Amino acid sequence: MSVLKSKRKASQFEVFHHLYQVRRDITDLLLRDFGYSFEKAEQRLRKRFGGRGYTELTEKEQERYNQLKNKLEAFDDWFIYDERQVIVDCLREITKEVFIANSIYPTCMEELIQRRLHQDEAIGQCYRLAQELQYAIETLPVDVNTYLRFGEAIKTEINLIKGWRKADNKFKGAISTSAANFANVNNNGNANYNNASNANSVRPDFNSAVE
């Protein structure tokens, strides 16, 4: 019997597959300078002043024209480069944290907490990515609607990681069961600690709960 997609728990494979797609799509956006074109921006600037030549503008209009053109040149000279570096860093950090989290197969509560921390860090970097991407697109003279599909894709990745994190509760249950078997008391009152000498039988610390 098949399970509706909306009812399925997120798996590591879904997290990775979607992350790769997000990274490819955003990289393509960066290669296109967020959709910014200095030539088109300059054309819009001239149109803003009625298509008149620079010498036809009043002194006050020339001053305003120069301010706006300097801003457009700054976008081209450093702003796009700077924002591109920040966003690439976010994408790399998300990928790194997801891979580290996936490399940890919890056998004790401490390892489960470590895995959770890396999942949390990946989620945090996703939020950072969304904010930086939105800031760049809203600052540049480009179509803000360009951001919408990227924003939705990042939101989906956050939900996938959260679902993956929630699915890790199975580890907590298994670890709890293992810990409960650490020391058994027989019906005659004698304690049994047969497995205590095994390295993987050391009872983990359950003072910190992981959800």
Buried (B, 14 or more C-beta within 10 A) or exposed (E): EEEEEEEEEBEBEBBBEBBEEBBEEBBEBBEEBBBBBBEEBBEEBBEEBEEEEEEEBEEEBBEEBEEBBEBBBEBBEEBBEEBBEBBBBBBEBBBBBBEBBBEBEBBBBEBBBBBBBBBBBBBBBBEBBBEBBBEBBEBBBBEEEBBEEBBEBBEBBBBBBBBBBEEBEEBBEEBEEBBEEBBEEEEEEEEEEEBEEEEEBEBBEEEEEBE
